[in-house]
Structure formats: structure tokens, C-alpha cells
Amino acid sequence: MVGNRRQASRAWIIILSIAVLTILPIILNQVGVLGVDSYFQYNRIYEAEMQIRHGNFSFLNLYSFQQAGRIVNQVYSPLLTFLFGAILLGTV
């Protein structure tokens, strides 16, 4: 019983250490790290915000990306994107 608790506490220490090492560049530089997919995700949320603002709901891109990303938007959660778009609309 005691051995299992020690193993569990060691596992938590390892997990927390890895998490801290992962976010350490963000903490030290005080700048978020944007990956390749970040701009795509931001544009999806902007697209949802504009659709909510104009009352023109569609799973197709009407306000961003021009012709790109139409099928990809249906793979990601469109309803969650509309939730984030509503939050963005409330902050603007």
C-alpha cells in the first residue's frame, strides 16, 4: 500500500516536472508560442464571430480563408467554434 503511494507521488512529480519544462519558454519570454495551426484556429473563431454578428450561419467560410479550409472546419468542432465566436463577439 505504501509502495503504491510512493510510485503515484513519483509519477505526479515527473508529470508536473515535464509540464513546467514545457511551459518554461512561455514563462521566461512572456510571449505565447504560436504554432503552425494557431492562425488557422484564430481565423475559425473570427469566422464564427462574424457569422454570429451578421446572422448568416454556415459551416462554410464566408468571411475568411477565401476558398481554403472549408472541409477542415467540419472536422474540427464547429459548435465549440461558435461558442468561442460568441465569447469573442461579447468582448469586442
N, CA, C and O atoms as CSV, one atom per row, in Angstrom:
chain,resi,resn,atom,element,x,y,z
A,1,MET,N,N,0.815,-1.191,0.000
A,1,MET,CA,C,0.000,0.000,0.000
A,1,MET,C,C,0.862,1.260,0.000
A,1,MET,O,O,0.610,2.194,-0.761
A,2,VAL,N,N,1.883,1.279,0.860
A,2,VAL,CA,C,2.762,2.442,0.926
A,2,VAL,C,C,3.577,2.561,-0.355
A,2,VAL,O,O,3.848,3.667,-0.823
A,3,GLY,N,N,3.966,1.425,-0.920
A,3,GLY,CA,C,4.742,1.429,-2.163
A,3,GLY,C,C,3.962,2.025,-3.314
A,3,GLY,O,O,4.527,2.724,-4.156
A,4,ASN,N,N,2.658,1.752,-3.359
A,4,ASN,CA,C,1.819,2.316,-4.418
A,4,ASN,C,C,1.701,3.831,-4.291
A,4,ASN,O,O,1.673,4.539,-5.297
A,5,ARG,N,N,1.631,4.326,-3.063
A,5,ARG,CA,C,1.548,5.775,-2.858
A,5,ARG,C,C,2.842,6.455,-3.272
A,5,ARG,O,O,2.823,7.544,-3.845
A,6,ARG,N,N,3.966,5.811,-2.980
A,6,ARG,CA,C,5.258,6.384,-3.382
A,6,ARG,C,C,5.379,6.432,-4.901
A,6,ARG,O,O,5.847,7.420,-5.466
A,7,GLN,N,N,4.950,5.348,-5.558
A,7,GLN,CA,C,5.010,5.324,-7.013
A,7,GLN,C,C,4.087,6.384,-7.609
A,7,GLN,O,O,4.438,7.038,-8.591
A,8,ALA,N,N,2.909,6.551,-7.013
A,8,ALA,CA,C,1.965,7.553,-7.509
A,8,ALA,C,C,2.521,8.962,-7.312
A,8,ALA,O,O,2.380,9.815,-8.188
A,9,SER,N,N,3.154,9.208,-6.159
A,9,SER,CA,C,3.706,10.545,-5.928
A,9,SER,C,C,4.890,10.806,-6.846
A,9,SER,O,O,5.075,11.936,-7.299
A,10,ARG,N,N,5.686,9.800,-7.128
A,10,ARG,CA,C,6.795,9.967,-8.085
A,10,ARG,C,C,6.266,10.240,-9.487
A,10,ARG,O,O,6.822,11.056,-10.222
A,11,ALA,N,N,5.198,9.559,-9.846
A,11,ALA,CA,C,4.604,9.780,-11.170
A,11,ALA,C,C,4.096,11.211,-11.286
A,11,ALA,O,O,4.280,11.849,-12.323
A,12,TRP,N,N,3.454,11.729,-10.227
A,12,TRP,CA,C,2.960,13.097,-10.253
A,12,TRP,C,C,4.101,14.101,-10.323
A,12,TRP,O,O,3.991,15.117,-11.009
A,13,ILE,N,N,5.175,13.830,-9.632
A,13,ILE,CA,C,6.339,14.721,-9.688
A,13,ILE,C,C,6.914,14.750,-11.096
A,13,ILE,O,O,7.281,15.815,-11.591
A,14,ILE,N,N,6.995,13.609,-11.739
A,14,ILE,CA,C,7.506,13.540,-13.116
A,14,ILE,C,C,6.575,14.292,-14.068
A,14,ILE,O,O,7.039,15.058,-14.913
A,15,ILE,N,N,5.277,14.080,-13.936
A,15,ILE,CA,C,4.308,14.745,-14.813
A,15,ILE,C,C,4.373,16.259,-14.636
A,15,ILE,O,O,4.387,17.000,-15.619
A,16,LEU,N,N,4.413,16.716,-13.397
A,16,LEU,CA,C,4.487,18.154,-13.148
A,16,LEU,C,C,5.806,18.755,-13.638
A,16,LEU,O,O,5.830,19.880,-14.135
A,17,SER,N,N,6.888,18.014,-13.499
A,17,SER,CA,C,8.183,18.497,-13.991
A,17,SER,C,C,8.170,18.666,-15.501
A,17,SER,O,O,8.672,19.661,-16.024
A,18,ILE,N,N,7.601,17.705,-16.193
A,18,ILE,CA,C,7.512,17.794,-17.656
A,18,ILE,C,C,6.622,18.965,-18.059
A,18,ILE,O,O,6.931,19.684,-19.009
A,19,ALA,N,N,5.515,19.160,-17.336
A,19,ALA,CA,C,4.612,20.272,-17.652
A,19,ALA,C,C,5.313,21.614,-17.452
A,19,ALA,O,O,5.172,22.515,-18.279
A,20,VAL,N,N,6.061,21.752,-16.368
A,20,VAL,CA,C,6.774,23.005,-16.113
A,20,VAL,C,C,7.849,23.237,-17.168
A,20,VAL,O,O,8.021,24.364,-17.632
A,21,LEU,N,N,8.567,22.200,-17.550
A,21,LEU,CA,C,9.589,22.350,-18.590
A,21,LEU,C,C,8.968,22.713,-19.933
A,21,LEU,O,O,9.574,23.425,-20.734
A,22,THR,N,N,7.764,22.224,-20.173
A,22,THR,CA,C,7.096,22.526,-21.437
A,22,THR,C,C,6.691,23.991,-21.516
A,22,THR,O,O,6.834,24.614,-22.568
A,23,ILE,N,N,6.188,24.549,-20.417
A,23,ILE,CA,C,5.729,25.939,-20.454
A,23,ILE,C,C,6.794,26.936,-20.015
A,23,ILE,O,O,6.531,28.138,-19.983
A,24,LEU,N,N,7.976,26.467,-19.680
A,24,LEU,CA,C,9.045,27.355,-19.236
A,24,LEU,C,C,9.421,28.422,-20.273
A,24,LEU,O,O,9.638,29.568,-19.879
A,25,PRO,N,N,9.512,28.110,-21.581
A,25,PRO,CA,C,9.806,29.180,-22.550
A,25,PRO,C,C,8.742,30.278,-22.567
A,25,PRO,O,O,9.060,31.451,-22.766
A,26,ILE,N,N,7.496,29.905,-22.362
A,26,ILE,CA,C,6.422,30.899,-22.329
A,26,ILE,C,C,6.582,31.790,-21.099
A,26,ILE,O,O,6.403,33.005,-21.186
A,27,ILE,N,N,6.913,31.200,-19.968
A,27,ILE,CA,C,7.068,31.962,-18.737
A,27,ILE,C,C,8.278,32.889,-18.820
A,27,ILE,O,O,8.190,34.059,-18.447
A,28,LEU,N,N,9.393,32.378,-19.302
A,28,LEU,CA,C,10.617,33.179,-19.350
A,28,LEU,C,C,10.538,34.309,-20.371
A,28,LEU,O,O,10.989,35.422,-20.099
A,29,ASN,N,N,9.972,34.035,-21.538
A,29,ASN,CA,C,9.898,35.049,-22.597
A,29,ASN,C,C,8.674,35.936,-22.481
A,29,ASN,O,O,8.610,36.977,-23.135
A,30,GLN,N,N,7.720,35.560,-21.683
A,30,GLN,CA,C,6.457,36.259,-21.516
A,30,GLN,C,C,5.752,36.491,-22.844
A,30,GLN,O,O,5.134,37.533,-23.063
A,31,VAL,N,N,5.854,35.511,-23.717
A,31,VAL,CA,C,5.230,35.557,-25.027
A,31,VAL,C,C,4.684,34.170,-25.326
A,31,VAL,O,O,5.363,33.166,-25.115
A,32,GLY,N,N,3.455,34.122,-25.817
A,32,GLY,CA,C,2.887,32.842,-26.206
A,32,GLY,C,C,3.545,32.292,-27.452
A,32,GLY,O,O,3.966,33.049,-28.327
A,33,VAL,N,N,3.632,31.003,-27.532
A,33,VAL,CA,C,4.232,30.346,-28.683
A,33,VAL,C,C,3.118,29.979,-29.652
A,33,VAL,O,O,2.208,29.231,-29.295
A,34,LEU,N,N,3.179,30.498,-30.871
A,34,LEU,CA,C,2.186,30.190,-31.875
A,34,LEU,C,C,2.736,29.140,-32.820
A,34,LEU,O,O,3.796,29.316,-33.422
A,35,GLY,N,N,2.012,28.064,-32.938
A,35,GLY,CA,C,2.413,27.012,-33.862
A,35,GLY,C,C,1.840,27.266,-35.243
A,35,GLY,O,O,1.247,28.314,-35.498
A,36,VAL,N,N,2.017,26.316,-36.117
A,36,VAL,CA,C,1.553,26.444,-37.496
A,36,VAL,C,C,0.035,26.528,-37.546
A,36,VAL,O,O,-0.521,27.227,-38.393
A,37,ASP,N,N,-0.634,25.825,-36.652
A,37,ASP,CA,C,-2.086,25.732,-36.680
A,37,ASP,C,C,-2.775,26.894,-35.966
A,37,ASP,O,O,-3.994,27.034,-36.065
A,38,SER,N,N,-2.036,27.713,-35.261
A,38,SER,CA,C,-2.636,28.757,-34.436
A,38,SER,C,C,-3.417,29.774,-35.258
A,38,SER,O,O,-4.537,30.127,-34.890
A,39,TYR,N,N,-2.861,30.244,-36.342
A,39,TYR,CA,C,-3.546,31.241,-37.161
A,39,TYR,C,C,-4.811,30.674,-37.780
A,39,TYR,O,O,-5.811,31.376,-37.931
A,40,PHE,N,N,-4.759,29.406,-38.133
A,40,PHE,CA,C,-5.957,28.741,-38.655
A,40,PHE,C,C,-7.062,28.731,-37.603
A,40,PHE,O,O,-8.216,29.033,-37.908
A,41,GLN,N,N,-6.711,28.385,-36.363
A,41,GLN,CA,C,-7.706,28.337,-35.288
A,41,GLN,C,C,-8.254,29.731,-35.001
A,41,GLN,O,O,-9.457,29.884,-34.789
A,42,TYR,N,N,-7.401,30.742,-34.989
A,42,TYR,CA,C,-7.869,32.116,-34.770
A,42,TYR,C,C,-8.833,32.543,-35.873
A,42,TYR,O,O,-9.840,33.195,-35.597
A,43,ASN,N,N,-8.534,32.186,-37.103
A,43,ASN,CA,C,-9.419,32.547,-38.210
A,43,ASN,C,C,-10.753,31.820,-38.128
A,43,ASN,O,O,-11.780,32.377,-38.514
A,44,ARG,N,N,-10.758,30.587,-37.633
A,44,ARG,CA,C,-12.019,29.861,-37.450
A,44,ARG,C,C,-12.904,30.582,-36.447
A,44,ARG,O,O,-14.108,30.722,-36.662
A,45,ILE,N,N,-12.305,31.043,-35.346
A,45,ILE,CA,C,-13.085,31.739,-34.322
A,45,ILE,C,C,-13.573,33.084,-34.854
A,45,ILE,O,O,-14.706,33.481,-34.582
A,46,TYR,N,N,-12.731,33.785,-35.606
A,46,TYR,CA,C,-13.149,35.049,-36.227
A,46,TYR,C,C,-14.299,34.804,-37.197
A,46,TYR,O,O,-15.259,35.573,-37.236
A,47,GLU,N,N,-14.202,33.743,-37.971
A,47,GLU,CA,C,-15.261,33.394,-38.912
A,47,GLU,C,C,-16.580,33.154,-38.185
A,47,GLU,O,O,-17.627,33.629,-38.625
A,48,ALA,N,N,-16.536,32.426,-37.085
A,48,ALA,CA,C,-17.753,32.158,-36.310
A,48,ALA,C,C,-18.310,33.447,-35.715
A,48,ALA,O,O,-19.525,33.644,-35.693
A,49,GLU,N,N,-17.436,34.324,-35.234
A,49,GLU,CA,C,-17.883,35.600,-34.666
A,49,GLU,C,C,-18.584,36.450,-35.721
A,49,GLU,O,O,-19.611,37.066,-35.435
A,50,MET,N,N,-18.052,36.488,-36.914
A,50,MET,CA,C,-18.659,37.286,-37.985
A,50,MET,C,C,-19.992,36.672,-38.422
A,50,MET,O,O,-20.928,37.404,-38.744
A,51,GLN,N,N,-20.089,35.350,-38.437
A,51,GLN,CA,C,-21.353,34.715,-38.790
A,51,GLN,C,C,-22.416,35.006,-37.744
A,51,GLN,O,O,-23.577,35.229,-38.089
A,52,ILE,N,N,-22.036,35.006,-36.466
A,52,ILE,CA,C,-22.988,35.335,-35.407
A,52,ILE,C,C,-23.401,36.803,-35.517
A,52,ILE,O,O,-24.581,37.128,-35.382
A,53,ARG,N,N,-22.442,37.678,-35.761
A,53,ARG,CA,C,-22.723,39.116,-35.854
A,53,ARG,C,C,-23.706,39.425,-36.976
A,53,ARG,O,O,-24.603,40.251,-36.809
A,54,HIS,N,N,-23.537,38.760,-38.126
A,54,HIS,CA,C,-24.379,39.042,-39.282
A,54,HIS,C,C,-25.584,38.112,-39.390
A,54,HIS,O,O,-26.420,38.282,-40.277
A,55,GLY,N,N,-25.678,37.123,-38.485
A,55,GLY,CA,C,-26.809,36.197,-38.518
A,55,GLY,C,C,-26.809,35.294,-39.726
A,55,GLY,O,O,-27.863,34.809,-40.139
A,56,ASN,N,N,-25.657,35.063,-40.294
A,56,ASN,CA,C,-25.526,34.255,-41.500
A,56,ASN,C,C,-24.749,32.990,-41.136
A,56,ASN,O,O,-23.531,32.943,-41.306
A,57,PHE,N,N,-25.439,31.970,-40.639
A,57,PHE,CA,C,-24.776,30.770,-40.129
A,57,PHE,C,C,-24.536,29.771,-41.239
A,57,PHE,O,O,-25.441,29.429,-42.001
A,58,SER,N,N,-23.305,29.311,-41.315
A,58,SER,CA,C,-22.927,28.326,-42.313
A,58,SER,C,C,-21.670,27.623,-41.838
A,58,SER,O,O,-20.840,28.209,-41.142
A,59,PHE,N,N,-21.536,26.352,-42.223
A,59,PHE,CA,C,-20.299,25.645,-41.915
A,59,PHE,C,C,-19.219,25.972,-42.937
A,59,PHE,O,O,-18.069,25.560,-42.786
A,60,LEU,N,N,-19.589,26.709,-43.971
A,60,LEU,CA,C,-18.608,27.159,-44.950
A,60,LEU,C,C,-18.011,28.475,-44.496
A,60,LEU,O,O,-18.616,29.199,-43.705
A,61,ASN,N,N,-16.834,28.785,-44.991
A,61,ASN,CA,C,-16.180,30.049,-44.657
A,61,ASN,C,C,-16.742,31.149,-45.546
A,61,ASN,O,O,-16.651,31.083,-46.772
A,62,LEU,N,N,-17.319,32.150,-44.915
A,62,LEU,CA,C,-17.887,33.257,-45.657
A,62,LEU,C,C,-17.095,34.542,-45.476
A,62,LEU,O,O,-17.175,35.434,-46.320
A,63,TYR,N,N,-16.330,34.656,-44.389
A,63,TYR,CA,C,-15.654,35.908,-44.043
A,63,TYR,C,C,-14.137,35.773,-43.974
A,63,TYR,O,O,-13.445,36.779,-43.819
A,64,SER,N,N,-13.614,34.587,-44.081
A,64,SER,CA,C,-12.161,34.400,-44.000
A,64,SER,C,C,-11.748,33.228,-44.867
A,64,SER,O,O,-12.592,32.490,-45.377
A,65,PHE,N,N,-10.473,33.065,-45.028
A,65,PHE,CA,C,-9.848,31.959,-45.764
A,65,PHE,C,C,-10.107,31.964,-47.250
A,65,PHE,O,O,-9.496,31.163,-47.957
A,66,GLN,N,N,-10.950,32.792,-47.759
A,66,GLN,CA,C,-11.360,32.791,-49.157
A,66,GLN,C,C,-11.853,31.398,-49.533
A,66,GLN,O,O,-13.007,31.082,-49.242
A,67,GLN,N,N,-11.066,30.570,-50.147
A,67,GLN,CA,C,-11.542,29.244,-50.556
A,67,GLN,C,C,-10.949,28.110,-49.731
A,67,GLN,O,O,-11.350,26.958,-49.898
A,68,ALA,N,N,-10.011,28.408,-48.852
A,68,ALA,CA,C,-9.305,27.342,-48.130
A,68,ALA,C,C,-10.017,26.988,-46.829
A,68,ALA,O,O,-10.700,27.826,-46.239
A,69,GLY,N,N,-9.858,25.769,-46.394
A,69,GLY,CA,C,-10.292,25.351,-45.082
A,69,GLY,C,C,-11.764,25.036,-44.942
A,69,GLY,O,O,-12.242,24.892,-43.817
A,70,ARG,N,N,-12.490,24.923,-46.007
A,70,ARG,CA,C,-13.927,24.682,-45.880
A,70,ARG,C,C,-14.232,23.301,-45.338
A,70,ARG,O,O,-15.086,23.161,-44.463
A,71,ILE,N,N,-13.566,22.295,-45.826
A,71,ILE,CA,C,-13.819,20.938,-45.356
A,71,ILE,C,C,-13.209,20.739,-43.982
A,71,ILE,O,O,-13.772,20.018,-43.158
A,72,VAL,N,N,-12.084,21.353,-43.720
A,72,VAL,CA,C,-11.402,21.186,-42.447
A,72,VAL,C,C,-12.255,21.704,-41.297
A,72,VAL,O,O,-12.215,21.136,-40.205
A,73,ASN,N,N,-13.022,22.763,-41.512
A,73,ASN,CA,C,-13.859,23.311,-40.451
A,73,ASN,C,C,-14.886,22.306,-39.959
A,73,ASN,O,O,-15.276,22.353,-38.792
A,74,GLN,N,N,-15.328,21.408,-40.806
A,74,GLN,CA,C,-16.304,20.418,-40.397
A,74,GLN,C,C,-15.659,19.283,-39.613
A,74,GLN,O,O,-16.346,18.575,-38.877
A,75,VAL,N,N,-14.367,19.103,-39.756
A,75,VAL,CA,C,-13.660,18.069,-38.993
A,75,VAL,C,C,-13.484,18.509,-37.553
A,75,VAL,O,O,-13.702,17.725,-36.630
A,76,TYR,N,N,-13.091,19.761,-37.357
A,76,TYR,CA,C,-12.981,20.315,-36.015
A,76,TYR,C,C,-14.389,20.598,-35.501
A,76,TYR,O,O,-15.343,20.598,-36.279
A,77,SER,N,N,-14.524,20.834,-34.230
A,77,SER,CA,C,-15.836,21.050,-33.620
A,77,SER,C,C,-16.409,22.410,-34.015
A,77,SER,O,O,-15.969,23.431,-33.488
A,78,PRO,N,N,-17.375,22.448,-34.926
A,78,PRO,CA,C,-17.937,23.743,-35.314
A,78,PRO,C,C,-18.775,24.370,-34.201
A,78,PRO,O,O,-18.817,25.596,-34.088
A,79,LEU,N,N,-19.435,23.567,-33.387
A,79,LEU,CA,C,-20.267,24.135,-32.326
A,79,LEU,C,C,-19.412,24.794,-31.252
A,79,LEU,O,O,-19.776,25.846,-30.727
A,80,LEU,N,N,-18.290,24.189,-30.928
A,80,LEU,CA,C,-17.376,24.805,-29.969
A,80,LEU,C,C,-16.791,26.087,-30.551
A,80,LEU,O,O,-16.567,27.056,-29.825
A,81,THR,N,N,-16.548,26.093,-31.838
A,81,THR,CA,C,-16.048,27.294,-32.501
A,81,THR,C,C,-17.072,28.417,-32.419
A,81,THR,O,O,-16.706,29.572,-32.201
A,82,PHE,N,N,-18.352,28.093,-32.592
A,82,PHE,CA,C,-19.393,29.113,-32.460
A,82,PHE,C,C,-19.486,29.626,-31.032
A,82,PHE,O,O,-19.783,30.802,-30.823
A,83,LEU,N,N,-19.240,28.772,-30.044
A,83,LEU,CA,C,-19.213,29.223,-28.654
A,83,LEU,C,C,-18.086,30.229,-28.441
A,83,LEU,O,O,-18.292,31.277,-27.829
A,84,PHE,N,N,-16.899,29.910,-28.945
A,84,PHE,CA,C,-15.772,30.831,-28.830
A,84,PHE,C,C,-16.020,32.114,-29.614
A,84,PHE,O,O,-15.617,33.195,-29.183
A,85,GLY,N,N,-16.680,31.999,-30.763
A,85,GLY,CA,C,-17.041,33.177,-31.542
A,85,GLY,C,C,-18.002,34.082,-30.793
A,85,GLY,O,O,-17.903,35.305,-30.883
A,86,ALA,N,N,-18.942,33.481,-30.043
A,86,ALA,CA,C,-19.872,34.276,-29.234
A,86,ALA,C,C,-19.136,34.986,-28.111
A,86,ALA,O,O,-19.449,36.129,-27.780
A,87,ILE,N,N,-18.154,34.306,-27.524
A,87,ILE,CA,C,-17.344,34.944,-26.489
A,87,ILE,C,C,-16.566,36.114,-27.081
A,87,ILE,O,O,-16.483,37.178,-26.468
A,88,LEU,N,N,-15.996,35.921,-28.272
A,88,LEU,CA,C,-15.276,36.998,-28.944
A,88,LEU,C,C,-16.204,38.157,-29.276
A,88,LEU,O,O,-15.815,39.317,-29.144
A,89,LEU,N,N,-17.415,37.860,-29.701
A,89,LEU,CA,C,-18.380,38.903,-30.013
A,89,LEU,C,C,-18.724,39.712,-28.778
A,89,LEU,O,O,-18.933,40.922,-28.863
A,90,GLY,N,N,-18.785,39.054,-27.635
A,90,GLY,CA,C,-19.098,39.758,-26.389
A,90,GLY,C,C,-17.964,40.635,-25.900
A,90,GLY,O,O,-18.192,41.571,-25.135
A,91,THR,N,N,-16.747,40.349,-26.328
A,91,THR,CA,C,-15.600,41.134,-25.854
A,91,THR,C,C,-15.248,42.279,-26.796
A,91,THR,O,O,-14.499,43.180,-26.417
A,92,VAL,N,N,-15.765,42.258,-27.986
A,92,VAL,CA,C,-15.410,43.292,-28.972
A,92,VAL,C,C,-16.244,44.516,-28.790
A,92,VAL,O,O,-16.084,45.487,-29.530
